[in-house]
Amino acid sequence: MERVTISLDDDLLAAFDALGRRRGYTNRSEAIRDILRDVLDRQRLEDVPETPCFACLVYVYDHTRRDLASRLVTTHHGRHDLSIATLHVHIDHDHCMESVMLRGPARDIRAFADSVLAQPGVWSGALHLVPEAPKPAAAPLADA
């Protein structure tokens, strides 16, 4: 493991330390490593859209909207190869929430999520992608 020194202005360091405490980190190094892993994973999913990943798509919709439930089922069946599991929750008389666990290439999962979230009557949603395996480290950057 290499030691790296960075310089941060006081306000940025205070905000970083507060974030680290809220998230339960006991040291700055582990917090920085996790932040870097997250940024690098997200960038890899952008740069290499065929990266195999796991994902969770969560969305809320109005089940009283005409044909929406049928359209959602059709959309899900159209990409059944991506689906691992679905949890369906009744929020109130008119609204439901679904959480869909997915596995496949990032590109395909994003396209599926976009097709679900674009349905009229789906009024809130988010996709979280996680690469299946860590990517080997790249060559180090020079110190600035």
Secondary structure as UniProt FT lines:
FT   HELIX           10..23
FT   HELIX           28..47
FT   TURN            49..50
FT   STRAND          52..62
FT   TURN            63..64
FT   TURN            66..67
FT   HELIX           68..78
FT   TURN            79..82
FT   STRAND          83..90
FT   STRAND          95..105
FT   HELIX           106..117
FT   TURN            120..121
FT   STRAND          122..131
//
